[in-house]
Amino acid sequence: MTQDLISKTTRNEFRELLTASTLHEIEMSFDAGGLVPRPDYHATVNGQRRGLVEAYYANIDFTSAPDVKKVLAVYEEVIENMKQAAERQPNQNHAATINALLRRMERDGFGYENGRFRSDTLNASVVDAPSLVLLSEHSMQEHIEKAKQKIASGDSSGAIVNAYTLVEEFLKQLLRKTGTSFNESEGDIRVLYKLATGPLNLAPKGESLENHLKTILEGLQRLISGLFEVANKASDRHARRYNPAPHHAKLAVNAAFTLCEFLLESYGYQQKREERQAS
């Protein structure tokens, strides 16, 4: 079972704090995260304000990194409002309340700096690692984990290197499994991918393919070329020409994972097709 990224206890503490606000102020806080309440939600808690907060919570998947990032924007708004209240009313207990909320968030794995909540675990979870049977080899699984870890730690160049090496090793494994001859020392994924398109029937010029599929397959060729270029220019694979932004590294890593997933499914499809023809 996937664990919530923000615990229910923490959510309840923020909910109780929000009950001191008006309904409009609660709506404004959740607007900061672009969130809307579930329209058909029937509250199981007492109070209109608690019910409204729970209606917003009911529309959020707390195991989803993108959803939780929206909630963090709401909580950042709440903390900022509390700070402003502390400045206006220094005799009140606002500072203690803020510290209690930040300690609770820290226990959930979130640091707070310059008005923003940060989490290495959250950043890593944005990257969707594939569950690939073909990647049972330790080296390829290691590249998946390292790419995720480097995204989380902010090592964008290193993450791109692992993404590239994953694709390279995956393509070589596909070529071995399909009995396709290739140079074991070949490190250009463009060459390896071109060889793999034959046994997988993924060549864009295939006569049996629909035009829209040809367009997608041409896009995959460009994706391969893009990974090759970014790995050469923005990673530690060669002399780096520029430092990639974190979201560019995530794009490269997710593209590599998605490509491997698609190629694996194509391989499985061709295997079943051959089995049906042989029977």
Backbone as CSV, one residue per row, in Angstrom:
resi,resn,N_x,N_y,N_z,CA_x,CA_y,CA_z,C_x,C_y,C_z
1,MET,0.850,-1.197,0.000,0.000,0.000,0.000,0.887,1.249,0.000
2,THR,0.628,2.183,-0.886,1.421,3.399,-0.986,1.129,4.316,0.190
3,GLN,2.188,4.850,0.792,2.050,5.682,1.981,1.759,7.130,1.601
4,ASP,0.918,7.782,2.414,0.636,9.201,2.204,1.914,10.009,2.402
5,LEU,2.121,10.999,1.555,3.297,11.851,1.662,3.147,12.886,2.777
6,ILE,1.913,13.249,3.078,1.616,14.102,4.236,0.689,13.300,5.151
7,SER,1.082,13.112,6.388,0.315,12.263,7.296,-1.041,12.871,7.631
8,LYS,-1.955,12.004,8.021,-3.305,12.458,8.386,-3.252,13.371,9.607
9,THR,-2.339,13.079,10.537,-2.212,13.920,11.727,-1.833,15.349,11.348
10,THR,-0.876,15.482,10.438,-0.459,16.808,9.981,-1.602,17.519,9.286
11,ARG,-2.314,16.794,8.438,-3.444,17.403,7.726,-4.491,17.900,8.712
12,ASN,-4.739,17.113,9.740,-5.738,17.498,10.741,-5.304,18.754,11.503
13,GLU,-4.006,18.878,11.776,-3.523,20.059,12.493,-3.721,21.319,11.658
14,PHE,-3.427,21.220,10.369,-3.669,22.366,9.492,-5.172,22.642,9.378
15,ARG,-5.964,21.585,9.336,-7.424,21.765,9.261,-7.936,22.513,10.476
16,GLU,-7.464,22.123,11.673,-7.932,22.776,12.893,-7.517,24.244,12.920
17,LEU,-6.346,24.527,12.398,-5.913,25.931,12.329,-6.810,26.721,11.390
18,LEU,-7.193,26.113,10.287,-8.021,26.798,9.296,-9.440,27.059,9.802
19,THR,-9.871,26.335,10.820,-11.233,26.555,11.335,-11.366,27.922,12.002
20,ALA,-10.229,28.561,12.292,-10.281,29.912,12.853,-10.485,30.964,11.767
21,SER,-10.471,30.536,10.497,-10.658,31.436,9.363,-12.114,31.446,8.936
22,THR,-12.477,32.412,8.115,-13.817,32.415,7.532,-13.851,31.413,6.374
23,LEU,-15.038,31.078,5.925,-15.170,30.162,4.798,-14.467,30.726,3.558
24,HIS,-14.613,32.028,3.366,-13.972,32.663,2.215,-12.452,32.585,2.324
25,GLU,-11.919,32.788,3.528,-10.467,32.707,3.726,-9.959,31.296,3.489
26,ILE,-10.737,30.294,3.877,-10.351,28.900,3.603,-10.295,28.651,2.098
27,GLU,-11.304,29.142,1.403,-11.325,28.986,-0.057,-10.127,29.680,-0.699
28,MET,-9.779,30.861,-0.201,-8.637,31.598,-0.737,-7.336,30.836,-0.502
29,SER,-7.220,30.199,0.659,-6.012,29.425,0.952,-5.856,28.262,-0.024
30,PHE,-6.926,27.555,-0.278,-6.841,26.415,-1.197,-6.725,26.869,-2.648
31,ASP,-7.216,28.057,-2.934,-7.016,28.631,-4.268,-5.530,28.799,-4.572
32,ALA,-4.726,29.025,-3.526,-3.280,29.207,-3.715,-2.645,27.961,-4.340
33,GLY,-3.251,26.813,-4.103,-2.744,25.576,-4.684,-3.521,25.127,-5.906
34,GLY,-4.482,25.948,-6.339,-5.288,25.575,-7.496,-6.202,24.392,-7.220
35,LEU,-6.640,24.257,-5.976,-7.462,23.110,-5.572,-8.937,23.495,-5.458
36,VAL,-9.799,22.506,-5.669,-11.241,22.708,-5.550,-11.815,21.616,-4.660
37,PRO,-12.918,21.900,-3.955,-13.512,20.876,-3.096,-14.296,19.860,-3.920
38,ARG,-14.440,18.661,-3.365,-15.263,17.648,-4.029,-16.731,18.042,-3.858
39,PRO,-17.445,18.232,-4.950,-18.813,18.768,-4.850,-19.799,17.836,-4.144
40,ASP,-19.596,16.529,-4.253,-20.558,15.582,-3.679,-20.108,15.046,-2.321
41,TYR,-19.135,15.731,-1.696,-18.576,15.216,-0.448,-19.522,15.487,0.724
42,HIS,-19.748,14.455,1.531,-20.577,14.581,2.738,-19.655,14.494,3.952
43,ALA,-19.491,15.601,4.635,-18.538,15.683,5.741,-18.938,14.767,6.892
44,THR,-17.921,14.152,7.501,-18.137,13.302,8.675,-17.566,13.953,9.926
45,VAL,-17.210,15.237,9.808,-16.688,15.988,10.954,-17.664,17.105,11.297
46,ASN,-17.564,17.593,12.506,-18.460,18.654,12.957,-17.966,20.014,12.482
47,GLY,-18.908,20.872,12.116,-18.566,22.248,11.770,-18.465,22.468,10.275
48,GLN,-18.974,23.603,9.844,-18.977,23.927,8.419,-17.558,24.134,7.891
49,ARG,-16.731,24.772,8.697,-15.360,25.038,8.245,-14.548,23.746,8.137
50,ARG,-14.654,22.893,9.146,-13.967,21.593,9.073,-14.461,20.803,7.863
51,GLY,-15.774,20.851,7.645,-16.348,20.125,6.509,-15.830,20.632,5.182
52,LEU,-15.632,21.958,5.085,-15.123,22.532,3.840,-13.681,22.080,3.595
53,VAL,-12.857,22.115,4.646,-11.470,21.658,4.498,-11.438,20.196,4.084
54,GLU,-12.273,19.374,4.704,-12.310,17.948,4.375,-12.792,17.721,2.941
55,ALA,-13.668,18.594,2.452,-14.127,18.478,1.065,-12.974,18.737,0.098
56,TYR,-12.098,19.672,0.462,-10.883,19.890,-0.345,-9.960,18.673,-0.252
57,TYR,-9.752,18.194,0.964,-8.881,17.032,1.161,-9.388,15.815,0.379
58,ALA,-10.707,15.668,0.301,-11.292,14.507,-0.372,-10.982,14.483,-1.862
59,ASN,-10.600,15.633,-2.404,-10.295,15.734,-3.833,-8.796,15.614,-4.108
60,ILE,-8.035,15.223,-3.074,-6.572,15.165,-3.188,-6.091,13.739,-2.958
61,ASP,-5.180,13.293,-3.808,-4.506,12.009,-3.613,-3.200,12.302,-2.877
62,PHE,-3.161,11.991,-1.586,-1.990,12.340,-0.787,-0.813,11.396,-1.017
63,THR,-0.974,10.398,-1.880,0.167,9.563,-2.291,0.774,10.072,-3.591
64,SER,0.136,11.070,-4.208,0.583,11.609,-5.493,1.435,12.845,-5.284
65,ALA,2.658,12.831,-5.803,3.560,13.985,-5.660,2.973,15.261,-6.274
66,PRO,2.410,15.209,-7.490,1.826,16.438,-8.051,0.700,17.008,-7.188
67,ASP,-0.169,16.138,-6.646,-1.250,16.608,-5.775,-0.689,17.228,-4.495
68,VAL,0.300,16.558,-3.914,0.858,17.035,-2.650,1.576,18.370,-2.842
69,LYS,2.183,18.565,-4.005,2.826,19.859,-4.262,1.794,20.992,-4.228
70,LYS,0.583,20.714,-4.676,-0.478,21.719,-4.614,-0.868,21.996,-3.154
71,VAL,-0.916,20.927,-2.354,-1.240,21.101,-0.935,-0.160,21.916,-0.237
72,LEU,1.097,21.686,-0.610,2.192,22.444,-0.001,2.032,23.941,-0.253
73,ALA,1.542,24.299,-1.447,1.308,25.716,-1.747,0.251,26.282,-0.797
74,VAL,-0.747,25.463,-0.457,-1.782,25.889,0.490,-1.169,26.087,1.879
75,TYR,-0.380,25.102,2.324,0.222,25.183,3.656,1.221,26.343,3.751
76,GLU,1.914,26.617,2.661,2.812,27.777,2.642,2.025,29.069,2.825
77,GLU,0.849,29.128,2.205,-0.028,30.292,2.347,-0.504,30.427,3.796
78,VAL,-0.836,29.289,4.415,-1.292,29.301,5.802,-0.185,29.804,6.732
79,ILE,1.030,29.288,6.537,2.157,29.710,7.374,2.445,31.193,7.190
80,GLU,2.397,31.661,5.948,2.653,33.078,5.677,1.604,33.960,6.356
81,ASN,0.349,33.538,6.301,-0.716,34.300,6.974,-0.495,34.339,8.484
82,MET,-0.023,33.206,9.023,0.254,33.159,10.461,1.408,34.090,10.824
83,LYS,2.419,34.169,9.978,3.550,35.068,10.238,3.086,36.521,10.257
84,GLN,2.213,36.870,9.317,1.698,38.233,9.277,0.863,38.537,10.514
85,ALA,0.099,37.544,10.949,-0.707,37.731,12.166,0.194,37.905,13.384
86,ALA,1.322,37.178,13.407,2.256,37.294,14.530,2.863,38.685,14.601
87,GLU,3.097,39.295,13.434,3.644,40.658,13.412,2.610,41.672,13.903
88,ARG,1.334,41.436,13.547,0.273,42.365,13.968,-0.082,42.194,15.438
89,GLN,0.014,40.927,15.913,-0.393,40.619,17.281,0.737,39.874,17.997
90,PRO,1.815,40.564,18.347,2.981,39.895,18.943,2.696,39.227,20.282
91,ASN,1.640,39.620,20.942,1.327,39.035,22.248,0.573,37.712,22.141
92,GLN,0.107,37.403,20.963,-0.618,36.150,20.771,0.384,34.995,20.616
93,ASN,-0.139,33.781,20.536,0.715,32.582,20.516,0.983,32.086,19.096
94,HIS,1.026,33.002,18.140,1.162,32.594,16.745,2.503,31.910,16.460
95,ALA,3.577,32.431,17.040,4.908,31.866,16.778,4.975,30.404,17.208
96,ALA,4.411,30.100,18.361,4.416,28.721,18.860,3.612,27.810,17.934
97,THR,2.496,28.328,17.436,1.670,27.543,16.506,2.432,27.243,15.224
98,ILE,3.115,28.262,14.693,3.908,28.077,13.472,4.978,27.015,13.695
99,ASN,5.702,27.113,14.814,6.767,26.156,15.110,6.228,24.733,15.238
100,ALA,5.046,24.598,15.841,4.438,23.273,15.991,4.094,22.670,14.624
101,LEU,3.567,23.514,13.725,3.230,23.032,12.382,4.482,22.654,11.604
102,LEU,5.524,23.459,11.730,6.763,23.164,11.008,7.419,21.893,11.534
103,ARG,7.328,21.660,12.854,7.864,20.411,13.415,7.087,19.210,12.896
104,ARG,5.782,19.367,12.797,4.955,18.282,12.267,5.324,17.990,10.812
105,MET,5.494,19.027,10.012,5.883,18.843,8.612,7.278,18.221,8.505
106,GLU,8.160,18.599,9.428,9.510,18.032,9.430,9.466,16.532,9.701
107,ARG,8.582,16.115,10.585,8.434,14.676,10.853,7.926,13.931,9.629
108,ASP,7.190,14.635,8.774,6.712,14.027,7.530,7.754,14.100,6.414
109,GLY,8.897,14.728,6.710,9.972,14.764,5.729,10.096,16.051,4.943
110,PHE,9.464,17.132,5.433,9.479,18.403,4.713,10.256,19.457,5.491
111,GLY,11.266,20.033,4.840,11.963,21.172,5.407,11.280,22.454,4.971
112,TYR,11.568,23.528,5.679,10.942,24.820,5.370,12.043,25.866,5.261
113,GLU,12.132,26.512,4.105,13.179,27.496,3.867,12.674,28.574,2.926
114,ASN,12.873,29.813,3.324,12.470,30.967,2.508,10.999,30.889,2.079
115,GLY,10.159,30.461,3.015,8.728,30.426,2.740,8.254,29.251,1.906
116,ARG,9.138,28.267,1.663,8.762,27.125,0.823,9.053,25.815,1.548
117,PHE,8.184,24.822,1.336,8.434,23.478,1.848,9.226,22.695,0.812
118,ARG,10.245,21.973,1.276,11.107,21.187,0.398,11.154,19.744,0.887
119,SER,11.303,18.816,-0.059,11.423,17.409,0.311,12.148,16.663,-0.796
120,ASP,13.278,16.018,-0.470,13.992,15.196,-1.449,13.129,14.019,-1.889
121,THR,12.399,13.421,-0.942,11.535,12.284,-1.279,10.466,12.694,-2.271
122,LEU,9.894,13.877,-2.069,8.843,14.366,-2.972,9.399,14.588,-4.368
123,ASN,10.578,15.200,-4.474,11.181,15.440,-5.779,11.454,14.137,-6.507
124,ALA,11.951,13.149,-5.760,12.258,11.863,-6.392,10.996,11.168,-6.868
125,SER,9.896,11.330,-6.103,8.676,10.608,-6.467,8.015,11.163,-7.714
126,VAL,8.421,12.353,-8.142,7.879,12.900,-9.385,8.367,12.097,-10.579
127,VAL,9.523,11.469,-10.434,10.085,10.657,-11.503,9.477,9.269,-11.426
128,ASP,8.843,8.836,-12.482,8.153,7.559,-12.501,9.067,6.462,-13.021
129,ALA,9.636,5.683,-12.112,10.515,4.591,-12.527,9.690,3.434,-13.068
130,PRO,10.108,2.825,-14.156,9.362,1.723,-14.743,9.545,0.435,-13.960
131,SER,8.552,-0.425,-13.981,8.667,-1.754,-13.398,8.883,-2.717,-14.559
132,LEU,10.120,-2.908,-14.939,10.439,-3.649,-16.146,11.066,-4.998,-15.807
133,VAL,10.406,-6.067,-16.202,10.924,-7.404,-15.953,12.275,-7.582,-16.629
134,LEU,12.416,-6.993,-17.790,13.643,-7.154,-18.555,14.818,-6.480,-17.861
135,LEU,14.526,-5.583,-16.921,15.586,-4.864,-16.242,15.986,-5.538,-14.938
136,SER,15.934,-6.866,-14.930,16.301,-7.575,-13.716,17.803,-7.505,-13.462
137,GLU,18.580,-7.189,-14.515,20.021,-7.075,-14.345,20.322,-5.966,-13.336
138,HIS,21.236,-6.259,-12.426,21.535,-5.334,-11.332,21.985,-3.972,-11.842
139,SER,22.811,-3.966,-12.896,23.366,-2.695,-13.368,22.275,-1.745,-13.844
140,MET,21.254,-2.274,-14.526,20.188,-1.404,-15.038,19.298,-0.913,-13.906
141,GLN,18.983,-1.801,-12.962,18.206,-1.362,-11.805,18.969,-0.292,-11.027
142,GLU,20.282,-0.426,-10.988,21.103,0.544,-10.288,21.020,1.914,-10.958
143,HIS,20.992,1.939,-12.286,20.884,3.213,-12.998,19.529,3.876,-12.738
144,ILE,18.479,3.083,-12.623,17.158,3.629,-12.307,17.187,4.305,-10.937
145,GLU,17.717,3.581,-9.943,17.750,4.125,-8.590,18.660,5.345,-8.501
146,LYS,19.806,5.291,-9.161,20.730,6.420,-9.107,20.128,7.657,-9.779
147,ALA,19.412,7.455,-10.884,18.781,8.589,-11.560,17.767,9.250,-10.632
148,LYS,16.980,8.453,-9.929,16.002,8.996,-8.991,16.682,9.739,-7.845
149,GLN,17.737,9.127,-7.304,18.437,9.750,-6.183,19.084,11.078,-6.588
150,LYS,19.643,11.108,-7.797,20.325,12.326,-8.240,19.328,13.440,-8.562
151,ILE,18.157,13.071,-9.044,17.105,14.075,-9.221,16.752,14.682,-7.871
152,ALA,16.619,13.805,-6.869,16.236,14.265,-5.535,17.300,15.147,-4.906
153,SER,18.577,14.838,-5.155,19.666,15.590,-4.535,20.072,16.825,-5.326
154,GLY,19.480,17.006,-6.521,19.804,18.178,-7.326,20.969,17.995,-8.272
155,ASP,21.442,16.742,-8.428,22.544,16.457,-9.357,21.958,16.190,-10.742
156,SER,21.583,17.259,-11.443,20.907,17.120,-12.732,21.793,16.448,-13.776
157,SER,23.054,16.856,-13.854,23.968,16.281,-14.836,24.159,14.785,-14.604
158,GLY,24.338,14.404,-13.323,24.505,12.995,-13.003,23.282,12.171,-13.333
159,ALA,22.091,12.731,-13.098,20.851,12.016,-13.406,20.735,11.746,-14.899
160,ILE,21.155,12.706,-15.715,21.096,12.540,-17.170,22.044,11.441,-17.621
161,VAL,23.223,11.368,-16.994,24.173,10.297,-17.326,23.548,8.934,-17.066
162,ASN,22.918,8.764,-15.894,22.299,7.483,-15.565,21.133,7.155,-16.486
163,ALA,20.371,8.178,-16.875,19.265,7.951,-17.804,19.794,7.464,-19.149
164,TYR,20.851,8.084,-19.622,21.437,7.695,-20.910,21.989,6.272,-20.844
165,THR,22.737,5.974,-19.782,23.337,4.645,-19.656,22.272,3.570,-19.526
166,LEU,21.174,3.893,-18.843,20.061,2.955,-18.746,19.530,2.600,-20.131
167,VAL,19.286,3.617,-20.960,18.771,3.374,-22.307,19.772,2.569,-23.126
168,GLU,21.049,2.899,-23.014,22.085,2.177,-23.756,22.093,0.700,-23.385
169,GLU,22.115,0.404,-22.087,22.162,-0.991,-21.644,20.854,-1.720,-21.960
170,PHE,19.747,-1.001,-21.861,18.460,-1.621,-22.161,18.376,-2.018,-23.639
171,LEU,18.801,-1.120,-24.520,18.785,-1.422,-25.957,19.686,-2.614,-26.274
172,LYS,20.841,-2.682,-25.641,21.742,-3.815,-25.871,21.113,-5.118,-25.390
173,GLN,20.405,-5.054,-24.267,19.729,-6.250,-23.767,18.616,-6.691,-24.723
174,LEU,17.882,-5.728,-25.265,16.858,-6.051,-26.261,17.470,-6.711,-27.487
175,LEU,18.583,-6.172,-27.947,19.240,-6.722,-29.136,19.731,-8.137,-28.873
176,ARG,20.216,-8.415,-27.686,20.644,-9.773,-27.341,19.460,-10.723,-27.339
177,LYS,18.349,-10.280,-26.741,17.181,-11.144,-26.632,16.526,-11.408,-27.988
178,THR,16.663,-10.487,-28.908,16.088,-10.684,-30.247,17.080,-11.311,-31.219
179,GLY,18.284,-11.618,-30.733,19.284,-12.247,-31.591,19.830,-11.330,-32.669
180,THR,19.827,-10.030,-32.415,20.302,-9.048,-33.396,21.783,-8.755,-33.164
181,SER,22.585,-8.847,-34.201,24.019,-8.583,-34.086,24.271,-7.089,-33.876
182,PHE,25.226,-6.786,-32.994,25.600,-5.386,-32.764,26.979,-5.360,-32.133
183,ASN,27.591,-4.200,-32.155,28.908,-4.002,-31.566,28.755,-3.763,-30.062
184,GLU,29.274,-4.664,-29.238,29.117,-4.552,-27.789,29.723,-3.271,-27.228
185,SER,30.695,-2.701,-27.902,31.332,-1.480,-27.424,30.643,-0.211,-27.933
186,GLU,29.559,-0.380,-28.706,28.835,0.772,-29.245,28.175,1.559,-28.117
187,GLY,28.420,2.865,-28.085,27.843,3.697,-27.032,26.875,4.739,-27.541
188,ASP,26.593,4.701,-28.850,25.682,5.678,-29.449,24.279,5.073,-29.469
189,ILE,23.389,5.615,-28.645,22.044,5.029,-28.567,21.259,5.218,-29.851
190,ARG,21.644,6.160,-30.682,20.967,6.325,-31.969,21.199,5.112,-32.857
191,VAL,22.438,4.608,-32.846,22.776,3.422,-33.631,22.075,2.190,-33.069
192,LEU,22.101,2.047,-31.752,21.485,0.886,-31.107,19.971,0.875,-31.320
193,TYR,19.347,2.045,-31.203,17.895,2.110,-31.392,17.506,1.748,-32.825
194,LYS,18.267,2.219,-33.789,17.977,1.904,-35.198,18.027,0.408,-35.426
195,LEU,18.983,-0.271,-34.794,19.063,-1.731,-34.922,17.856,-2.401,-34.264
196,ALA,17.402,-1.860,-33.135,16.289,-2.480,-32.399,14.957,-2.311,-33.107
197,THR,14.809,-1.281,-33.930,13.518,-1.058,-34.597,13.178,-2.184,-35.570
198,GLY,14.208,-2.892,-36.073,13.947,-3.985,-37.019,13.161,-5.119,-36.393
199,PRO,13.719,-5.819,-35.399,12.992,-6.952,-34.796,11.719,-6.543,-34.059
200,LEU,11.613,-5.275,-33.668,10.410,-4.817,-32.956,9.375,-4.209,-33.897
201,ASN,9.686,-4.173,-35.186,8.784,-3.591,-36.186,8.402,-2.155,-35.839
202,LEU,9.394,-1.360,-35.495,9.145,0.022,-35.096,9.734,1.036,-36.073
203,ALA,10.151,0.575,-37.229,10.684,1.508,-38.217,9.555,2.405,-38.714
204,PRO,9.718,3.731,-38.685,8.643,4.652,-39.088,8.178,4.464,-40.530
205,LYS,9.013,3.861,-41.377,8.654,3.714,-42.778,7.963,2.389,-43.069
206,GLY,7.597,1.668,-42.008,6.920,0.388,-42.206,5.618,0.548,-42.972
207,GLU,5.445,-0.259,-44.004,4.275,-0.121,-44.888,2.972,-0.465,-44.192
208,SER,3.028,-1.317,-43.174,1.793,-1.751,-42.501,1.337,-0.783,-41.412
209,LEU,2.087,0.254,-41.181,1.763,1.179,-40.100,0.840,2.296,-40.569
210,GLU,-0.071,2.707,-39.668,-0.915,3.860,-39.930,-0.065,5.133,-39.849
211,ASN,-0.500,6.177,-40.542,0.272,7.411,-40.592,0.485,8.027,-39.210
212,HIS,-0.562,7.956,-38.356,-0.410,8.556,-37.034,0.615,7.798,-36.195
213,LEU,0.728,6.469,-36.394,1.743,5.706,-35.677,3.138,6.026,-36.201
214,LYS,3.224,6.248,-37.490,4.516,6.627,-38.064,5.001,7.944,-37.459
215,THR,4.071,8.854,-37.260,4.435,10.141,-36.673,4.985,9.961,-35.264
216,ILE,4.331,9.094,-34.476,4.794,8.834,-33.114,6.169,8.188,-33.128
217,LEU,6.372,7.218,-34.028,7.659,6.524,-34.090,8.769,7.454,-34.554
218,GLU,8.430,8.379,-35.441,9.415,9.391,-35.829,9.776,10.257,-34.616
219,GLY,8.768,10.497,-33.767,9.015,11.252,-32.543,9.959,10.502,-31.606
220,LEU,9.833,9.172,-31.546,10.739,8.386,-30.713,12.175,8.486,-31.212
221,GLN,12.342,8.507,-32.518,13.685,8.685,-33.073,14.272,10.029,-32.649
222,ARG,13.427,11.065,-32.677,13.898,12.389,-32.255,14.188,12.414,-30.749
223,LEU,13.387,11.651,-29.984,13.621,11.553,-28.548,14.993,10.942,-28.273
224,ILE,15.303,9.867,-28.999,16.607,9.217,-28.861,17.724,10.212,-29.196
225,SER,17.545,10.940,-30.275,18.555,11.932,-30.671,18.680,13.025,-29.616
226,GLY,17.542,13.425,-29.035,17.559,14.448,-28.001,18.309,13.986,-26.757
227,LEU,18.069,12.736,-26.330,18.790,12.188,-25.185,20.287,12.128,-25.459
228,PHE,20.633,11.744,-26.689,22.039,11.676,-27.076,22.687,13.057,-26.964
229,GLU,22.006,14.071,-27.486,22.565,15.421,-27.486,22.671,15.993,-26.076
230,VAL,21.616,15.819,-25.270,21.643,16.410,-23.925,22.678,15.699,-23.062
231,ALA,22.856,14.381,-23.270,23.868,13.658,-22.500,25.272,14.104,-22.881
232,ASN,25.455,14.474,-24.129,26.770,14.928,-24.581,27.081,16.352,-24.149
233,LYS,26.040,17.189,-24.056,26.276,18.609,-23.831,25.983,19.079,-22.404
234,ALA,25.129,18.336,-21.682,24.690,18.840,-20.375,24.866,17.815,-19.262
235,SER,25.748,16.843,-19.460,25.968,15.846,-18.420,27.459,15.642,-18.224
236,ASP,27.783,14.742,-17.305,29.178,14.440,-17.028,29.719,13.353,-17.948
237,ARG,28.936,12.997,-18.964,29.374,11.955,-19.889,30.540,12.443,-20.746
238,HIS,30.496,13.709,-21.123,31.590,14.357,-21.852,31.813,15.732,-21.217
239,ALA,32.709,16.510,-21.789,32.935,17.860,-21.274,31.624,18.647,-21.345
240,ARG,31.150,19.072,-20.196,29.841,19.710,-20.116,29.879,21.122,-20.698
241,ARG,28.895,21.429,-21.560,28.832,22.765,-22.161,27.921,23.700,-21.385
242,TYR,26.977,23.147,-20.636,26.120,23.981,-19.794,25.542,23.117,-18.683
243,ASN,25.063,23.752,-17.635,24.464,23.040,-16.511,22.958,22.930,-16.719
244,PRO,22.418,21.721,-16.797,20.977,21.577,-17.045,20.141,21.986,-15.846
245,ALA,18.974,22.529,-16.117,18.026,22.871,-15.059,17.409,21.591,-14.503
246,PRO,16.974,21.583,-13.239,16.388,20.369,-12.644,15.209,19.818,-13.437
247,HIS,14.335,20.716,-13.966,13.173,20.197,-14.689,13.573,19.605,-16.039
248,HIS,14.695,20.059,-16.604,15.188,19.443,-17.833,15.732,18.044,-17.541
249,ALA,16.390,17.898,-16.395,16.891,16.578,-16.008,15.737,15.614,-15.774
250,LYS,14.674,16.102,-15.107,13.496,15.249,-14.894,12.882,14.830,-16.222
251,LEU,12.845,15.762,-17.164,12.311,15.446,-18.487,13.129,14.345,-19.142
252,ALA,14.454,14.449,-19.080,15.320,13.448,-19.695,15.155,12.089,-19.024
253,VAL,15.100,12.080,-17.694,14.974,10.817,-16.956,13.623,10.169,-17.231
254,ASN,12.545,10.953,-17.148,11.223,10.388,-17.413,11.092,9.919,-18.856
255,ALA,11.715,10.640,-19.800,11.697,10.225,-21.202,12.399,8.889,-21.367
256,ALA,13.518,8.708,-20.682,14.253,7.444,-20.753,13.420,6.305,-20.181
257,PHE,12.781,6.545,-19.029,11.949,5.507,-18.425,10.774,5.135,-19.339
258,THR,10.112,6.148,-19.879,8.957,5.901,-20.751,9.370,5.144,-22.006
259,LEU,10.502,5.509,-22.564,11.006,4.829,-23.760,11.260,3.354,-23.470
260,CYS,11.934,3.069,-22.367,12.222,1.677,-22.019,10.937,0.884,-21.802
261,GLU,9.968,1.509,-21.142,8.681,0.840,-20.907,8.001,0.489,-22.231
262,PHE,7.994,1.439,-23.155,7.360,1.208,-24.456,8.086,0.120,-25.235
263,LEU,9.405,0.147,-25.229,10.176,-0.853,-25.963,9.968,-2.244,-25.375
264,LEU,9.868,-2.317,-24.056,9.620,-3.611,-23.426,8.259,-4.162,-23.846
265,GLU,7.242,-3.307,-23.842,5.908,-3.759,-24.239,5.883,-4.159,-25.709
266,SER,6.637,-3.443,-26.532,6.726,-3.805,-27.955,7.398,-5.156,-28.110
267,TYR,8.433,-5.391,-27.314,9.118,-6.684,-27.351,8.161,-7.809,-26.937
268,GLY,7.407,-7.579,-25.858,6.452,-8.592,-25.411,5.376,-8.862,-26.448
269,TYR,4.916,-7.814,-27.124,3.902,-7.969,-28.167,4.430,-8.823,-29.308
270,GLN,5.653,-8.557,-29.737,6.239,-9.326,-30.837,6.453,-10.786,-30.441
271,GLN,6.820,-11.019,-29.194,7.002,-12.394,-28.722,5.698,-13.168,-28.771
272,LYS,4.614,-12.568,-28.296,3.306,-13.238,-28.310,2.825,-13.449,-29.742
273,ARG,3.120,-12.485,-30.592,2.716,-12.587,-31.992,3.406,-13.770,-32.659
274,GLU,4.697,-13.938,-32.388,5.432,-15.065,-32.950,4.904,-16.394,-32.407
275,GLU,4.528,-16.411,-31.126,3.987,-17.625,-30.537,2.657,-18.010,-31.193
276,ARG,1.805,-17.013,-31.461,0.527,-17.304,-32.109,0.733,-17.827,-33.535
277,GLN,1.688,-17.264,-34.233,1.941,-17.691,-35.607,2.530,-19.093,-35.632
278,ALA,3.287,-19.452,-34.619,3.910,-20.765,-34.572,2.923,-21.865,-34.164
279,SER,1.853,-21.491,-33.470,0.894,-22.485,-32.972,-0.146,-22.860,-34.030
